[in-house]
Amino acid sequence: MSARRLDEEGLALLGAALRDGEVVGRYRDKIVAVPGSSCSWWRGAVSGRGHGRFWYAPARVEIAHRFAFALVHGVEAAAAVPVLGHRCDNPLVRREALVDRVEVRDLRRRPVAAGRLKLGAA
């Protein structure tokens, strides 16, 4: 059995948020199209690691790309995936089609492959 990211209450609240047009609208209001980019960008709260944060219920916050994944695939699918990544390798991109399941080792290799981080660099 895999570890779950959300407890039962969190899953229920996330499911309710995904069915609530006001919450989904609030989420979508934090997304903006940037001229010259084929991606949509998050303009809401951002964590110290550069990922969007979205409060979907009182005292309940989720990484914005996980909320996006849940919008497309549902609560159970989002809860079952331990790590999500961005195909374009930009944590502020909010295009649902660009968020997918990744392995942690692959997620850590992306900055190196893109030339943004040299091995051994701190």
C-alpha positions as CSV (number, residue, x, y, z in Angstrom):
1,M,0.0,0.0,0.0
2,S,1.4,3.4,-1.0
3,A,1.6,6.3,1.3
4,R,-1.1,8.9,0.9
5,R,-0.4,12.6,0.7
6,L,-3.8,13.5,2.2
7,D,-5.7,12.1,5.2
8,E,-9.4,11.1,4.7
9,E,-10.6,14.6,5.8
10,G,-8.2,16.2,3.3
11,L,-9.4,14.0,0.5
12,A,-13.0,14.8,1.3
13,L,-12.3,18.5,1.4
14,L,-10.3,18.4,-1.8
15,G,-13.1,16.5,-3.5
16,A,-15.6,19.1,-2.3
17,A,-13.3,21.9,-3.5
18,L,-13.1,20.4,-7.0
19,R,-16.9,20.3,-7.2
20,D,-17.2,23.9,-6.0
21,G,-17.3,26.3,-8.9
22,E,-16.3,29.2,-6.7
23,V,-13.2,27.4,-5.4
24,V,-12.2,26.3,-8.9
25,G,-12.9,29.9,-10.2
26,R,-10.6,31.3,-7.5
27,Y,-7.9,28.8,-8.5
28,R,-8.2,29.7,-12.2
29,D,-8.1,33.5,-11.3
30,K,-4.6,32.9,-10.2
31,I,-3.5,31.7,-13.6
32,V,-2.3,34.1,-16.3
33,A,-1.3,33.7,-19.9
34,V,2.1,35.3,-20.5
35,P,2.8,36.7,-24.0
36,G,5.5,34.7,-25.7
37,S,4.9,31.6,-23.6
38,S,2.8,28.6,-24.6
39,C,2.3,27.9,-20.9
40,S,0.0,29.5,-18.3
41,W,1.7,30.8,-15.2
42,W,0.7,30.8,-11.5
43,R,0.4,34.3,-9.9
44,G,-0.8,33.3,-6.5
45,A,1.2,32.4,-3.4
46,V,4.5,30.7,-3.9
47,S,6.4,28.4,-1.6
48,G,10.0,28.8,-0.7
49,R,10.8,26.1,-3.2
50,G,9.1,28.1,-6.0
51,H,5.9,26.1,-6.3
52,G,2.4,27.7,-6.3
53,R,0.3,27.2,-3.2
54,F,-3.4,27.1,-3.2
55,W,-5.7,27.2,-0.1
56,Y,-8.7,25.0,-1.2
57,A,-10.4,25.0,2.2
58,P,-9.8,26.6,5.6
59,A,-6.4,25.5,7.0
60,R,-5.9,23.3,3.9
61,V,-3.3,24.2,1.3
62,E,-2.0,22.2,-1.6
63,I,0.7,22.7,-4.2
64,A,-1.1,24.4,-7.1
65,H,0.1,21.8,-9.7
66,R,-1.4,19.0,-7.6
67,F,-4.7,20.8,-7.5
68,A,-4.4,21.1,-11.3
69,F,-3.7,17.4,-11.6
70,A,-6.7,16.7,-9.4
71,L,-8.9,18.8,-11.6
72,V,-8.0,16.7,-14.6
73,H,-7.6,13.2,-13.0
74,G,-9.7,13.3,-9.8
75,V,-8.9,13.2,-6.1
76,E,-8.0,9.6,-5.8
77,A,-5.5,9.8,-8.7
78,A,-3.9,12.9,-7.2
79,A,-3.7,11.3,-3.8
80,A,-2.1,8.2,-5.2
81,V,0.8,9.9,-7.0
82,P,3.6,10.6,-4.6
83,V,5.5,13.1,-6.9
84,L,4.3,15.3,-9.7
85,G,6.5,17.2,-12.1
86,H,6.2,19.7,-14.9
87,R,7.1,18.5,-18.4
88,C,8.4,22.0,-19.2
89,D,10.4,21.9,-15.9
90,N,9.0,25.2,-14.6
91,P,7.4,25.0,-11.2
92,L,5.2,28.1,-11.8
93,V,3.6,26.7,-14.9
94,R,-0.1,25.8,-14.4
95,R,-1.1,24.2,-17.6
96,E,-2.8,21.0,-16.5
97,A,-1.6,19.0,-19.5
98,L,2.0,19.6,-18.5
99,V,1.8,18.1,-15.0
100,D,2.4,14.4,-14.7
101,R,3.8,11.7,-12.4
102,V,7.5,11.5,-12.2
103,E,10.1,9.5,-10.2
104,V,12.1,11.6,-7.7
105,R,15.4,10.6,-9.3
106,D,14.2,11.9,-12.7
107,L,12.9,15.1,-11.1
108,R,16.3,15.8,-9.6
109,R,18.0,15.2,-13.0
110,R,16.0,17.7,-14.9
111,P,17.9,20.8,-13.9
112,V,21.2,19.1,-14.7
113,A,19.9,18.0,-18.1
114,A,18.6,21.5,-18.8
115,G,22.0,23.0,-18.0
116,R,20.7,25.0,-15.0
117,L,22.7,23.1,-12.4
118,K,26.1,21.6,-12.6
119,L,26.8,18.3,-10.8
120,G,28.6,19.1,-7.6
121,A,27.3,22.7,-7.5
122,A,25.8,23.9,-4.2
